[in-house]
Amino acid sequence: MTTDITAVLAEINSTRPILEQVANKWSVLILTVLCSQPSRFNAIKRRLDPITHKSLTEALRRLEHNGLVSRRVIASSPVAVEYAITPLGRTLQDPFIALVSWAKQHGGAMELAQGTYDGRDSEESA
C-alpha cells in the first residue's frame, strides 16, 4: 500500500510544474479563446475582460515559451501581433472544453456551497 501511495505522490509531483504552467489563472481561458481562431492581442483582451494588459502579456509569453501558442507579427501600420494555438496547445482543447462545460454545469452548486460556508463561518465568529 505504501508503495502505491509513494508512486502516486511521485507522479503528482513530477507533473506539478507542467500543470502549474497550463492551469494557472489565465492560461485555460486564453487557450480556449485561441482554440476557435487566431486572435490579436486586443481581441483576446476584450474577450477576457477584466484581464490587465500586463497579465495578458505575461500569460501569452509563458504560453509561447511552453510551445502552446505561436506569435506572428503582421507588418501593417501600426504593427499588429496575432496569436494562435499550436498543435501542442490544440491537444488541450478537449480537456478545456470539458472543464468549461463542468464549470457551467456545476458553478451554481459551488456558489451555493460557498454561501453556506460563508454563512457558517460568520455564525462561528459571532
Residue pairs with C-beta under 8 A, 6 or more apart in sequence:
21 27
21 62
21 66
22 28
22 66
22 68
22 92
24 59
24 62
25 55
25 59
26 48
26 51
26 55
26 56
26 59
27 59
27 62
27 63
27 68
28 96
28 99
28 100
29 48
30 44
30 48
30 56
30 59
30 60
30 63
30 69
31 63
31 68
31 69
31 85
31 89
31 92
31 93
31 96
32 96
32 97
32 100
33 39
33 44
33 47
33 48
34 44
34 69
34 83
34 84
34 85
34 89
35 85
35 90
35 93
35 96
35 97
38 72
38 82
38 83
38 84
38 85
39 47
39 82
39 83
40 80
40 81
40 82
40 83
41 56
41 60
41 81
41 83
44 56
44 60
44 83
45 51
45 53
45 56
48 56
51 59
60 69
60 71
60 83
63 69
63 89
64 70
64 71
64 83
67 86
67 88
67 89
68 85
68 86
68 88
68 89
68 92
69 83
69 84
69 85
69 86
69 89
70 83
70 84
70 85
70 86
71 81
71 82
71 83
72 81
72 82
72 83
72 84
73 79
73 80
73 81
74 80
74 81
74 82
85 93
